[in-house]
């Protein structure tokens, strides 16, 4: 039975990833910040193993990796993310919110990758995925704004590219899920969660080592850095 590990699985895209992989017979290791609040995820038991994890607690992330010391993982998805200080301007820097955004969106995914790499290397899929955003693409930034979120995702993309180059035995990619109707994306977003996740799962399943270190959207189109 293939195994997938998903962070930020209590709601939104993470919950949908967990639901779809479990429905297809995968073993799902799902992490959430507060297990008591993850009622929809808990309802999927026993198909899903739910673990508490604050992704910015690097000690806890390392402990999760150690808990997999005798295990194997085929796909790891660094999904947890935030979008804070959306209205921040150069004239009004919200330092605390910007730093928190970088911790969650950039530092935590790389720490997760380091923690689960041994388990991934024992698995067959060897796919290491970070959920990024088109807003992290400098080549497609024609609108400006969203300084904290854009910079955190651009930094994530850069880190994942280096990760792919440094660990050529795994397939490391970043994915743009589309503008999805979630708490973060808002009610006016055009893409349904189920469609976004189904699309990303198809992309993940078809990945090859030659595509490691690249940036795709949920429909498989490659995006510029």
Secondary structure, DSSP 8 states (H G I E B T S, - for coil): --EEEESSTTSHHHHHHHHHHHHTT-EEEEEES-GGG-HHHHTTTTSEEEEE--TT-HHHHHHHHHHTTT---SEEEE-------TT-BTTB--HHHHHHHHIIIIIHHHHHHHHHHHHHHHSSS-EEEEEE-GGG-STT--S---HHHHHHHHHHHHHHHHHHHH-TTSEEEEEE--SBSSTTT-TT-SB-HHHHHHHHHHHHHH--GGGTT-EEETTS-B---
